[in-house]
Amino acid sequence: MSKKTSIVLDKLAEYEAAKRSTQPLYDEWSQTYEQDLVGNLGYTGHLIAANALASVAPNKGASIIDIGCGTGLVGQKLKALGYLRIDGIDISEAMLNVARPKAIYNKLLSGDLMKTTVIEAGAYQAAVCAGSFAPGHLGPECYPEIIRMVQSGSPIVIFMNGAHFVEDGYQAHIDRLAQSGIWTVIEIKAFNYMNALERPGRLIVARKC
Ligand SMILES: C[S@@+](CC[C@H](N)C(=O)[O-])C[C@H]1O[C@@H](n2cnc3c(N)ncnc32)[C@H](O)[C@@H]1O
């Protein structure tokens, strides 16, 4: 791993440990994010999430919201898989500015997903998110906001770090929503998501009731 990549990962870990909003970090990191994560570390979270969405959302014309879309890695893979109607939302304007010229997304929205967003209820037929649930990013409290954005019967695919999944009690939040009849869980599966590191992740696939 290069010295610069290791410095940015250490910084990210500091923000997460302090549970401090990572927006300034992503604003600063945006220009080299893809080189550090995909190029140097072999990050595959975006591929895992996009492939999982494809397995539960066969309609390539479905309207999809990419939650915490960053520089557009998930959208890029979805476009390659043939999806035609993808929007993205992220808190970091600098990350969105990297995504914009790729011309993958119909709309790119700036917003904090820990609050109610400008997105109308039931606006989308699927939601996908890779790498954006973690301390200082999104937490399980924003599941209701994501569920609000999609229509009944829509798939919701989330890929996240496995250590945070366990430490922050995500399973209990997921089960509570299932017990309340808000979504049904299709699968929860473990994957390593960095080719250059041992970095276990969790894929969560659910469907809004
Ligand atoms: C690790 S990146 C993942 C980006 C992209 N999904 C990927 O797989 O490359 C996390 C993203 O979450 C965004 N983010 C963090 N907190 C957020 C919040 N409260 N609301 C919206 N986006 C947030 C960051 O700006 C960043 O772009």
The ligand as an ORCA input file, in Angstrom:
! r2SCAN-3c Opt
* xyz 0 1
  C     -16.712      5.098      1.074
  S     -17.588      6.305      0.149
  C     -18.570      5.238     -0.904
  C     -18.876      5.879     -2.226
  C     -19.423      4.936     -3.289
  N     -20.707      4.410     -2.910
  C     -18.437      3.823     -3.567
  O     -18.775      2.643     -3.405
  O     -17.321      4.157     -3.999
  C     -18.791      6.921      1.281
  C     -19.641      8.051      0.710
  O     -20.676      8.360      1.654
  C     -20.884      9.765      1.619
  N     -21.544     10.177      2.886
  C     -21.024     10.155      4.140
  N     -21.928     10.605      5.028
  C     -23.044     10.927      4.316
  C     -24.316     11.447      4.680
  N     -24.630     11.715      5.966
  N     -25.227     11.663      3.695
  C     -24.917     11.401      2.402
  N     -23.734     10.880      1.999
  C     -22.804     10.644      2.948
  C     -19.488     10.334      1.453
  O     -19.484     11.678      1.015
  C     -18.867      9.341      0.459
  O     -19.036      9.767     -0.858
*
